Amino acid sequence: AIKWSKLLKGRGRVQRSSTVKRYIRKGIPLEHRARIWMGVSGAQAQMDQNPGYYQRLLQGEHDDRLEEAI
C-alpha cells in the first residue's frame, strides 16, 4: 500500500508502465482500486472524451421489459 501511495502521489492520472503492471500483479489496495482500474482500463479517458455521456444514457428512454429482465 505504501508503494502504491508513493507511485500515485501528485499524479492526476495513472499511466501504464512496467512498474504499474508489476504492482497490479501483486495486488491493488482497496483504497486505490477504483482509480487504478479507471486509468488502466481506459475508462477515465473515455469519460474525459465524452463528458456527460453516462448521465445522458440514464436520462434516455427506458424499456420496462428490458429493465425487468435485468
DSSP file (Angstrom, degrees, kcal/mol; ACC not computed):
  #  RESIDUE AA STRUCTURE BP1 BP2  ACC     N-H-->O    O-->H-N    N-H-->O    O-->H-N    TCO  KAPPA ALPHA  PHI   PSI    X-CA   Y-CA   Z-CA
    1    1 A A     >        0   0    0      0, 0.0     4,-2.4     0, 0.0     5,-0.1   0.000 360.0 360.0 360.0 -36.5    0.0    0.0    0.0
    2    2 A I  H  >  +     0   0    0      2,-0.2     4,-2.3     1,-0.2     5,-0.2   0.917 360.0  49.5 -66.0 -42.7    2.9    2.4    0.8
    3    3 A K  H  > S+     0   0    0      1,-0.2     4,-2.4     2,-0.2    -1,-0.2   0.902 110.8  50.3 -63.4 -40.3    4.5    1.8   -2.6
    4    4 A W  H  > S+     0   0    0      2,-0.2     4,-2.4     1,-0.2    -2,-0.2   0.926 109.4  50.9 -62.1 -44.4    1.1    2.4   -4.4
    5    5 A S  H  X S+     0   0    0     -4,-2.4     4,-1.3     1,-0.2    -2,-0.2   0.906 111.7  47.4 -61.1 -41.4    0.7    5.6   -2.4
    6    6 A K  H  < S+     0   0    0     -4,-2.3    -1,-0.2     1,-0.2    -2,-0.2   0.901 111.8  50.8 -65.8 -40.4    4.2    6.8   -3.5
    7    7 A L  H  < S+     0   0    0     -4,-2.4    -2,-0.2     1,-0.2    -1,-0.2   0.883 116.9  39.3 -63.8 -39.3    3.5    5.8   -7.1
    8    8 A L  H >< S+     0   0    0     -4,-2.4     3,-2.0    -5,-0.2    -1,-0.2   0.607  85.2 121.7 -88.4 -13.3    0.3    7.8   -7.2
    9    9 A K  T 3< S-     0   0    0     -4,-1.3     3,-0.1     1,-0.3    -3,-0.0  -0.292  87.5  -1.7 -59.9 125.0    1.3   10.8   -5.2
   10   10 A G  T 3  S+     0   0    0      1,-0.2     2,-0.4    -2,-0.1    -1,-0.3   0.409 102.3 121.1  79.4  -2.4    0.9   14.0   -7.1
   11   11 A R    <   -     0   0    0     -3,-2.0    -1,-0.2     1,-0.1     3,-0.1  -0.782  48.4-161.6 -97.2 137.1   -0.3   12.3  -10.3
   12   12 A G  S    S+     0   0    0     -2,-0.4     2,-0.3    -3,-0.1    -1,-0.1   0.793  78.0  27.9 -80.1 -29.7   -3.6   13.2  -11.8
   13   13 A R  S    S-     0   0    0     26,-0.0     2,-0.6    31,-0.0    -1,-0.1  -0.884  76.3-119.2-132.6 160.3   -3.7   10.0  -13.9
   14   14 A V        -     0   0    0     -2,-0.3     2,-0.4    21,-0.2    -6,-0.1  -0.886  30.7-161.1 -98.5 125.2   -2.4    6.5  -13.8
   15   15 A Q        -     0   0    0     -2,-0.6     5,-0.2     1,-0.0     2,-0.1  -0.876  24.3-108.2-109.5 141.1   -0.2    5.7  -16.8
   16   16 A R        +     0   0    0     -2,-0.4     2,-0.3    23,-0.2     3,-0.1  -0.423  55.0 145.2 -64.8 134.5    0.6    2.2  -18.0
   17   17 A S     >  -     0   0    0     -2,-0.1     4,-2.4     1,-0.1     5,-0.2  -0.961  63.5 -98.7-158.7 169.9    4.1    1.2  -17.2
   18   18 A S  H  > S+     0   0    0     -2,-0.3     4,-2.2     1,-0.2     5,-0.2   0.857 123.2  53.6 -64.9 -33.2    6.1   -1.8  -16.3
   19   19 A T  H  > S+     0   0    0      2,-0.2     4,-2.6     1,-0.2    -1,-0.2   0.942 109.5  46.1 -65.6 -47.6    6.0   -0.7  -12.7
   20   20 A V  H  > S+     0   0    0      1,-0.2     4,-2.7     2,-0.2    -2,-0.2   0.909 112.3  52.1 -61.8 -42.1    2.2   -0.3  -12.6
   21   21 A K  H  X S+     0   0    0     -4,-2.4     4,-2.0     2,-0.2    -1,-0.2   0.918 110.9  47.1 -59.8 -44.9    1.9   -3.7  -14.3
   22   22 A R  H  X S+     0   0    0     -4,-2.2     4,-1.3     1,-0.2    -2,-0.2   0.911 112.8  49.0 -63.9 -43.2    4.2   -5.4  -11.7
   23   23 A Y  H  X S+     0   0    0     -4,-2.6     4,-1.2     1,-0.2     3,-0.3   0.901 108.8  53.3 -64.2 -40.5    2.2   -3.7   -8.9
   24   24 A I  H >< S+     0   0    0     -4,-2.7     3,-0.6     1,-0.2    -1,-0.2   0.915 105.9  53.5 -60.9 -42.7   -1.1   -4.8  -10.3
   25   25 A R  H 3< S+     0   0    0     -4,-2.0    -1,-0.2     1,-0.2    -2,-0.2   0.814 109.3  48.6 -62.6 -29.6    0.1   -8.4  -10.4
   26   26 A K  H 3< S-     0   0    0     -4,-1.3    -1,-0.2    -3,-0.3    -2,-0.2   0.688 127.7 -88.1 -83.0 -19.0    1.0   -8.2   -6.8
   27   27 A G    <<  -     0   0    0     -4,-1.2    -1,-0.2    -3,-0.6    -2,-0.1  -0.122  28.6-111.0 121.5 143.2   -2.4   -6.7   -5.9
   28   28 A I        -     0   0    0     -4,-0.2     5,-0.1    -2,-0.1    -4,-0.1  -0.913  34.1-120.1-106.9 124.3   -4.1   -3.3   -5.7
   29   29 A P    >>  -     0   0    0      0, 0.0     3,-1.9     0, 0.0     4,-1.0  -0.316  26.6-115.3 -60.8 145.9   -5.0   -2.0   -2.2
   30   30 A L  H >> S+     0   0    0      1,-0.3     3,-0.6     2,-0.2     4,-0.5   0.835 112.6  59.2 -52.2 -40.1   -8.7   -1.3   -1.9
   31   31 A E  H 34 S+     0   0    0      1,-0.2    -1,-0.3     2,-0.1     4,-0.2   0.702 115.3  35.1 -68.2 -18.0   -8.3    2.4   -1.4
   32   32 A H  H <> S+     0   0    0     -3,-1.9     4,-2.4     2,-0.1    -1,-0.2   0.484  91.1  96.1-109.1  -6.5   -6.6    2.7   -4.8
   33   33 A R  H <X S+     0   0    0     -4,-1.0     4,-2.5    -3,-0.6     5,-0.3   0.883  83.4  46.5 -58.5 -48.3   -8.5    0.1   -6.8
   34   34 A A  H  X S+     0   0    0     -4,-0.5     4,-2.2     1,-0.2    -1,-0.2   0.933 114.8  47.0 -62.2 -46.8  -11.1    2.4   -8.5
   35   35 A R  H  > S+     0   0    0      2,-0.2     4,-1.7     1,-0.2   -21,-0.2   0.902 113.7  48.3 -62.9 -42.6   -8.5    5.0   -9.6
   36   36 A I  H  X S+     0   0    0     -4,-2.4     4,-3.1     1,-0.2     5,-0.3   0.950 113.9  44.5 -64.2 -50.7   -6.1    2.4  -10.9
   37   37 A W  H  X S+     0   0    0     -4,-2.5     4,-2.0     1,-0.2     6,-0.5   0.850 110.1  55.1 -68.5 -33.2   -8.7    0.4  -12.9
   38   38 A M  H  X S+     0   0    0     -4,-2.2     6,-2.5    -5,-0.3     4,-0.6   0.910 116.4  38.7 -62.3 -40.6  -10.3    3.6  -14.3
   39   39 A G  H  < S+     0   0    0     -4,-1.7     3,-0.4    -5,-0.2    -2,-0.2   0.930 118.9  44.0 -75.8 -47.2   -6.9    4.6  -15.6
   40   40 A V  H  < S+     0   0    0     -4,-3.1    -3,-0.2     1,-0.2    -2,-0.2   0.848 113.6  50.4 -70.6 -35.4   -5.5    1.3  -16.8
   41   41 A S  H  < S-     0   0    0     -4,-2.0    -1,-0.2    -5,-0.3    -2,-0.2   0.682 109.7-118.7 -77.3 -17.0   -8.8    0.2  -18.5
   42   42 A G  S  X S+     0   0    0     -4,-0.6     4,-2.1    -3,-0.4     5,-0.2   0.424  80.2 122.2  92.4  -0.6   -9.1    3.4  -20.4
   43   43 A A  H  > S+     0   0    0     -6,-0.5     4,-2.4    -5,-0.4     5,-0.2   0.886  71.7  53.2 -63.2 -39.0  -12.5    4.2  -18.8
   44   44 A Q  H  > S+     0   0    0     -6,-2.5     4,-2.3     1,-0.2    -1,-0.2   0.905 108.3  50.1 -64.3 -40.5  -11.2    7.6  -17.5
   45   45 A A  H  > S+     0   0    0     -7,-0.4     4,-2.1     2,-0.2    -1,-0.2   0.906 110.6  50.1 -63.4 -41.5  -10.0    8.6  -21.0
   46   46 A Q  H  X S+     0   0    0     -4,-2.1     4,-1.5     1,-0.2    -2,-0.2   0.902 110.7  49.5 -63.3 -40.9  -13.4    7.7  -22.4
   47   47 A M  H  < S+     0   0    0     -4,-2.4    -2,-0.2     1,-0.2    -1,-0.2   0.888 111.0  49.9 -65.3 -38.6  -15.2    9.7  -19.7
   48   48 A D  H  < S+     0   0    0     -4,-2.3    -1,-0.2     1,-0.2    -2,-0.2   0.862 112.4  46.9 -68.1 -35.3  -12.9   12.7  -20.4
   49   49 A Q  H  < S+     0   0    0     -4,-2.1    -1,-0.2     1,-0.2    -2,-0.2   0.742 121.6  36.6 -77.1 -23.8  -13.6   12.5  -24.1
   50   50 A N  S >< S-     0   0    0     -4,-1.5     3,-1.8    -5,-0.2     4,-0.3  -0.539  79.4-170.2-128.9  65.4  -17.4   12.2  -23.6
   51   51 A P  T 3  S+     0   0    0      0, 0.0    -3,-0.1     0, 0.0    -4,-0.0  -0.336  74.7  10.3 -62.3 134.9  -18.4   14.4  -20.7
   52   52 A G  T 3> S+     0   0    0     -5,-0.1     4,-2.1    -2,-0.0     5,-0.2   0.421  88.8 122.3  81.9  -0.7  -22.0   13.8  -19.5
   53   53 A Y  H <> S+     0   0    0     -3,-1.8     4,-2.2     1,-0.2     5,-0.2   0.916  72.8  50.5 -61.7 -45.0  -22.5   10.7  -21.7
   54   54 A Y  H  > S+     0   0    0     -4,-0.3     4,-2.1     1,-0.2    -1,-0.2   0.912 110.5  49.5 -60.9 -42.8  -23.4    8.4  -18.8
   55   55 A Q  H  > S+     0   0    0      1,-0.2     4,-1.7     2,-0.2    -1,-0.2   0.882 109.1  52.7 -65.1 -37.4  -25.9   10.9  -17.5
   56   56 A R  H  X S+     0   0    0     -4,-2.1     4,-0.7     1,-0.2    -1,-0.2   0.883 108.1  51.5 -64.6 -37.4  -27.5   11.2  -20.9
   57   57 A L  H >< S+     0   0    0     -4,-2.2     3,-0.8     1,-0.2    -2,-0.2   0.914 108.8  50.7 -64.0 -41.4  -27.8    7.4  -21.1
   58   58 A L  H 3< S+     0   0    0     -4,-2.1    -1,-0.2     1,-0.2    -2,-0.2   0.841 112.1  46.9 -64.7 -32.9  -29.5    7.4  -17.7
   59   59 A Q  H 3< S+     0   0    0     -4,-1.7    -1,-0.2    -5,-0.1    -2,-0.2   0.525  95.6  99.3 -87.6  -6.0  -32.0   10.0  -18.8
   60   60 A G  S << S-     0   0    0     -3,-0.8    -3,-0.1    -4,-0.7     2,-0.0   0.033  88.9 -57.0 -71.7-176.0  -32.8    8.3  -22.2
   61   61 A E        -     0   0    0      1,-0.1     2,-0.4     2,-0.0    -1,-0.2  -0.306  52.2-146.7 -64.8 145.1  -35.7    6.1  -23.0
   62   62 A H        -     0   0    0     -3,-0.1     2,-0.8     4,-0.0     3,-0.1  -0.944   6.6-147.9-116.5 136.3  -36.3    3.1  -20.8
   63   63 A D     >  -     0   0    0     -2,-0.4     4,-2.7     1,-0.2     5,-0.2  -0.906  10.3-157.6 -99.5 109.1  -37.8   -0.2  -21.9
   64   64 A D  H  > S+     0   0    0     -2,-0.8     4,-2.4     1,-0.2     5,-0.2   0.850  91.2  53.2 -58.5 -37.4  -39.7   -1.5  -18.9
   65   65 A R  H  > S+     0   0    0      2,-0.2     4,-2.0     1,-0.2    -1,-0.2   0.915 111.5  45.5 -65.1 -41.9  -39.5   -5.2  -20.1
   66   66 A L  H  > S+     0   0    0      2,-0.2     4,-2.0     1,-0.2    -2,-0.2   0.916 112.4  51.0 -66.1 -43.1  -35.7   -4.9  -20.5
   67   67 A E  H  < S+     0   0    0     -4,-2.7    -2,-0.2     1,-0.2    -1,-0.2   0.894 110.2  49.8 -61.8 -40.7  -35.3   -3.3  -17.1
   68   68 A E  H  < S+     0   0    0     -4,-2.4    -1,-0.2    -5,-0.2    -2,-0.2   0.885 109.0  52.5 -64.9 -39.2  -37.4   -6.0  -15.5
   69   69 A A  H  <        0   0    0     -4,-2.0    -2,-0.2     1,-0.3    -1,-0.2   0.869 360.0 360.0 -64.8 -36.6  -35.3   -8.7  -17.2
   70   70 A I     <        0   0    0     -4,-2.0    -1,-0.3    -5,-0.1    -2,-0.2   0.496 360.0 360.0 -70.8 360.0  -32.1   -7.1  -15.9
